[in-house]
Amino acid sequence: MPMASTFDTLKFANRLKAAGVEPKIAEAHATAEAEIFAENVPQQIATKYDMIQVEDRMDNLEGRMDKLDGKMDKLEGRMDNLEGSFIQLENKLTIKLGGIMTAGIGIIAALLVIFHAG
């Protein structure tokens, strides 16, 4: 990962000297500015390259999230189908149970008629 540039004390001092500042004063200002820069600016500053990498990672994550959305949609569809199957099964069981109960009541009624008649 490329590092951000640091404060260039020589360049700063030379600019001050070119502007007419005495060399010792220019160098003292450059040293003071470098200390301020070191204390107040984060050691690692994001570069344009870093930002491009972050964008690429975000694009990658976005693509992966889109795939997950598609999988979730398929899963929801399958769950809806399963729910429909359970409803059909419940209806069939209700009908069968009703038939069994009707047959049972019929058998009991027939037995009562047979044993009461005899």
Backbone as JSON, one array per atom type, in Angstrom:
{
  "sequence": "MPMASTFDTLKFANRLKAAGVEPKIAEAHATAEAEIFAENVPQQIATKYDMIQVEDRMDNLEGRMDKLDGKMDKLEGRMDNLEGSFIQLENKLTIKLGGIMTAGIGIIAALLVIFHAG",
  "N": [[0.84, -1.17, 0.0], [0.67, 2.16, -0.92], [2.3, 4.82, 0.79], [1.23, 7.89, 2.25], [2.55, 11.1, 1.42], [5.04, 12.72, 3.45], [5.69, 15.6, 5.54], [7.71, 17.88, 3.93], [10.5, 19.16, 5.02], [12.83, 20.39, 4.03], [12.06, 21.44, 1.55], [10.09, 23.23, 2.42], [11.63, 24.98, 4.02], [13.36, 26.02, 2.07], [11.54, 27.42, 0.5], [10.74, 29.42, 2.26], [13.21, 30.71, 2.57], [13.56, 31.61, -0.04], [11.62, 33.48, -0.08], [12.71, 35.44, 1.36], [13.23, 35.07, 4.05], [15.39, 34.7, 6.81], [17.93, 32.13, 6.8], [18.36, 30.56, 9.24], [16.02, 31.11, 10.66], [14.11, 30.23, 8.81], [14.72, 27.5, 8.76], [14.15, 26.84, 11.41], [11.4, 27.35, 11.48], [10.58, 25.41, 9.63], [11.26, 23.04, 10.98], [9.61, 23.28, 13.23], [7.08, 23.26, 12.0], [7.14, 20.68, 10.92], [7.08, 19.16, 13.26], [4.56, 19.87, 14.27], [3.0, 18.9, 12.19], [3.58, 16.14, 12.4], [2.49, 15.55, 14.9], [-0.24, 16.17, 14.64], [-1.35, 15.18, 12.29], [-2.74, 12.25, 11.02], [-0.85, 9.17, 10.98], [-1.16, 7.4, 8.88], [-2.47, 8.23, 5.96], [-5.23, 8.05, 3.84], [-4.73, 7.26, 0.5], [-5.29, 8.03, -3.0], [-5.12, 5.62, -4.32], [-5.69, 3.87, -2.21], [-8.37, 4.56, -1.8], [-9.51, 3.74, -4.2], [-9.15, 1.0, -3.97], [-10.84, 0.52, -1.8], [-13.29, 1.22, -2.94], [-13.44, -0.79, -4.91], [-13.62, -3.04, -3.27], [-16.05, -2.48, -2.03], [-17.76, -2.58, -4.24], [-17.47, -5.28, -4.84], [-18.58, -6.39, -2.51], [-21.16, -5.43, -2.78], [-22.01, -6.83, -5.04], [-21.93, -9.43, -4.02], [-23.9, -9.19, -2.08], [-26.12, -8.78, -3.7], [-26.29, -11.3, -4.88], [-26.91, -12.78, -2.6], [-29.41, -11.68, -2.04], [-30.85, -12.68, -4.22], [-30.73, -15.41, -3.64], [-32.14, -15.42, -1.25], [-34.66, -14.64, -2.18], [-35.31, -16.91, -3.73], [-35.4, -18.79, -1.68], [-37.56, -17.81, -0.19], [-39.59, -18.25, -2.04], [-39.55, -21.04, -2.15], [-40.29, -21.59, 0.49], [-42.87, -20.56, 0.48], [-44.05, -22.38, -1.29], [-43.79, -24.69, 0.25], [-45.39, -24.03, 2.41], [-47.86, -23.97, 1.11], [-48.03, -26.68, 0.46], [-48.23, -27.78, 3.03], [-50.7, -26.78, 3.79], [-52.38, -28.08, 1.95], [-51.92, -30.73, 2.77], [-52.94, -30.59, 5.36], [-55.65, -30.13, 4.78], [-56.28, -32.54, 3.45], [-55.83, -34.37, 5.54], [-57.77, -33.52, 7.33], [-60.11, -34.14, 5.92], [-59.8, -36.95, 5.72], [-59.76, -37.65, 8.46], [-62.31, -36.81, 9.14], [-63.75, -38.64, 7.59], [-62.97, -41.05, 8.83], [-64.01, -40.65, 11.39], [-66.74, -40.49, 10.77], [-67.15, -43.06, 9.75], [-66.54, -44.52, 12.07], [-68.55, -43.65, 13.84], [-70.72, -44.62, 12.44], [-70.22, -47.39, 12.6], [-70.38, -47.79, 15.36], [-73.05, -47.04, 15.74], [-74.29, -49.05, 14.23], [-73.51, -51.31, 15.66], [-74.82, -50.8, 18.06], [-77.46, -50.99, 17.25], [-77.54, -53.65, 16.44], [-76.89, -55.04, 18.84], [-78.91, -54.12, 20.52], [-81.12, -54.99, 19.32], [-81.0, -57.66, 19.56]],
  "CA": [[0.0, 0.0, 0.0], [1.5, 3.36, -0.96], [2.18, 5.7, 1.95], [1.03, 9.29, 1.93], [3.8, 11.84, 1.57], [5.22, 13.39, 4.74], [6.01, 17.01, 5.43], [9.06, 18.07, 3.37], [11.08, 20.32, 5.73], [13.8, 21.08, 3.16], [11.3, 22.21, 0.56], [9.45, 24.33, 3.13], [12.68, 25.94, 4.42], [13.83, 26.69, 0.85], [10.51, 28.4, 0.09], [10.85, 30.56, 3.16], [14.45, 31.41, 2.22], [13.33, 32.29, -1.31], [10.74, 34.61, 0.2], [13.47, 36.46, 2.07], [13.38, 34.75, 5.47], [16.75, 34.29, 7.12], [18.06, 30.67, 6.78], [18.14, 29.94, 10.55], [14.59, 31.25, 11.0], [13.39, 29.36, 7.88], [14.92, 26.13, 9.2], [13.42, 26.69, 12.67], [9.97, 27.25, 11.12], [10.39, 24.12, 8.98], [11.3, 22.03, 12.02], [8.39, 23.44, 14.04], [5.95, 22.79, 11.16], [7.25, 19.22, 10.83], [6.61, 18.62, 14.54], [3.1, 20.06, 14.3], [2.46, 17.96, 11.2], [3.72, 14.79, 12.93], [1.6, 15.38, 16.04], [-1.64, 16.42, 14.35], [-1.83, 14.5, 11.08], [-2.64, 10.79, 11.19], [0.33, 8.57, 10.37], [-1.51, 6.81, 7.6], [-3.52, 8.98, 5.28], [-5.71, 7.3, 2.69], [-4.34, 7.8, -0.8], [-6.25, 7.76, -4.07], [-5.02, 4.18, -4.54], [-6.45, 3.25, -1.12], [-9.78, 4.8, -2.03], [-9.91, 2.88, -5.32], [-9.26, -0.35, -3.42], [-12.06, 0.48, -0.98], [-14.42, 1.19, -3.89], [-13.48, -2.13, -5.5], [-14.14, -3.97, -2.25], [-17.47, -2.19, -1.85], [-18.44, -3.13, -5.42], [-17.47, -6.72, -4.66], [-19.57, -6.67, -1.47], [-22.49, -5.16, -3.35], [-22.32, -7.97, -5.9], [-22.22, -10.57, -3.16], [-25.19, -8.94, -1.45], [-27.13, -9.02, -4.73], [-26.43, -12.77, -4.98], [-27.63, -13.22, -1.41], [-30.81, -11.28, -2.23], [-31.43, -13.65, -5.14], [-30.89, -16.67, -2.91], [-33.23, -15.21, -0.29], [-35.91, -14.67, -2.95], [-35.58, -18.32, -4.05], [-35.77, -19.44, -0.43], [-38.91, -17.37, 0.14], [-40.47, -18.97, -2.95], [-39.63, -22.44, -1.7], [-41.06, -21.62, 1.73], [-44.27, -20.37, 0.09], [-44.5, -23.67, -1.83], [-43.88, -25.6, 1.38], [-46.59, -23.63, 3.16], [-48.99, -24.46, 0.33], [-48.08, -28.14, 0.62], [-48.75, -28.07, 4.36], [-52.15, -26.48, 3.79], [-53.02, -29.19, 1.24], [-51.84, -31.89, 3.64], [-53.88, -30.36, 6.45], [-56.99, -30.34, 4.24], [-56.45, -33.98, 3.21], [-55.95, -35.04, 6.83], [-59.08, -33.16, 7.89], [-61.1, -34.95, 5.2], [-59.63, -38.35, 6.13], [-60.2, -37.77, 9.85], [-63.78, -36.73, 9.1], [-64.23, -39.93, 7.08], [-62.75, -42.06, 9.87], [-64.99, -40.39, 12.46], [-68.06, -40.87, 10.25], [-67.19, -44.53, 9.73], [-66.58, -44.98, 13.46], [-69.89, -43.4, 14.37], [-71.6, -45.58, 11.75], [-69.98, -48.73, 13.16], [-70.96, -47.78, 16.71], [-74.51, -47.05, 15.58], [-74.68, -50.39, 13.76], [-73.35, -52.23, 16.79], [-75.88, -50.53, 19.02], [-78.7, -51.54, 16.67], [-77.44, -55.12, 16.46], [-76.93, -55.57, 20.2], [-80.18, -53.77, 21.13], [-82.16, -55.78, 18.66], [-80.84, -59.07, 19.88]],
  "C": [[0.89, 1.24, 0.0], [1.26, 4.22, 0.28], [1.97, 7.13, 1.47], [2.35, 10.03, 2.16], [3.84, 12.54, 2.92], [5.58, 14.85, 4.48], [7.48, 17.16, 5.01], [9.67, 19.34, 3.97], [12.05, 21.1, 4.85], [13.07, 21.97, 2.15], [10.66, 23.43, 1.22], [10.48, 25.41, 3.5], [13.18, 26.71, 3.19], [12.82, 27.72, 0.35], [10.57, 29.65, 0.97], [12.1, 31.4, 2.83], [14.26, 32.2, 0.94], [12.44, 33.51, -1.13], [11.44, 35.68, 1.03], [13.64, 36.22, 3.55], [14.82, 34.27, 5.7], [16.83, 32.77, 7.23], [17.79, 30.0, 8.14], [16.67, 29.99, 10.95], [13.76, 30.31, 10.11], [13.51, 27.9, 8.33], [14.18, 25.85, 10.51], [11.93, 26.54, 12.41], [9.69, 25.87, 10.49], [10.36, 22.99, 10.01], [10.04, 22.08, 12.87], [7.17, 22.92, 13.27], [5.96, 21.27, 11.06], [6.75, 18.57, 12.11], [5.1, 18.72, 14.66], [2.43, 19.05, 13.37], [2.47, 16.53, 11.77], [2.74, 14.53, 14.08], [0.12, 15.43, 15.68], [-2.2, 15.71, 13.12], [-1.68, 13.0, 11.3], [-1.45, 10.22, 10.43], [0.03, 7.94, 9.02], [-2.71, 7.56, 7.03], [-3.92, 8.17, 4.05], [-5.29, 8.01, 1.4], [-5.43, 7.49, -1.81], [-6.28, 6.26, -4.35], [-5.83, 3.43, -3.47], [-7.95, 3.38, -1.36], [-10.31, 3.94, -3.18], [-10.08, 1.45, -4.83], [-10.53, -0.5, -2.58], [-13.29, 0.42, -1.88], [-14.56, -0.19, -4.52], [-14.05, -3.14, -4.51], [-15.63, -3.74, -2.01], [-18.28, -2.73, -3.03], [-18.55, -4.64, -5.3], [-18.53, -7.12, -3.63], [-20.99, -6.47, -1.99], [-22.93, -6.31, -4.25], [-22.68, -9.19, -5.09], [-23.57, -10.42, -2.47], [-26.33, -9.16, -2.45], [-27.38, -10.51, -4.9], [-27.22, -13.3, -3.79], [-29.11, -12.85, -1.5], [-31.52, -12.27, -3.14], [-31.68, -14.98, -4.45], [-32.03, -16.56, -1.9], [-34.58, -15.25, -1.0], [-36.29, -16.1, -3.31], [-36.05, -19.05, -2.8], [-37.19, -19.07, -0.03], [-39.92, -18.09, -0.74], [-40.65, -20.41, -2.53], [-40.44, -22.56, -0.41], [-42.55, -21.42, 1.44], [-44.84, -21.67, -0.46], [-44.7, -24.68, -0.7], [-45.13, -25.3, 2.21], [-47.84, -24.11, 2.43], [-49.15, -25.96, 0.46], [-48.63, -28.52, 1.99], [-50.25, -27.82, 4.44], [-52.9, -27.6, 3.08], [-53.04, -30.44, 2.11], [-52.84, -31.78, 4.79], [-55.32, -30.62, 5.97], [-57.27, -31.82, 4.01], [-56.64, -34.73, 4.52], [-57.3, -34.74, 7.48], [-60.17, -34.01, 7.25], [-61.01, -36.42, 5.64], [-60.11, -38.56, 7.56], [-61.71, -37.7, 9.93], [-64.37, -38.03, 8.61], [-64.1, -41.02, 8.12], [-63.77, -41.89, 10.99], [-66.39, -40.79, 12.01], [-68.19, -42.38, 10.23], [-67.28, -45.08, 11.14], [-67.95, -44.8, 14.08], [-70.88, -44.37, 13.73], [-71.46, -46.98, 12.32], [-70.59, -48.82, 14.56], [-72.48, -47.83, 16.64], [-74.99, -48.42, 15.14], [-74.58, -51.4, 14.88], [-74.45, -52.05, 17.83], [-77.2, -51.12, 18.52], [-78.68, -53.05, 16.76], [-77.6, -55.65, 17.87], [-78.22, -55.21, 20.93], [-81.31, -54.6, 20.54], [-82.12, -57.22, 19.13], [-81.04, -59.4, 21.28]]
}
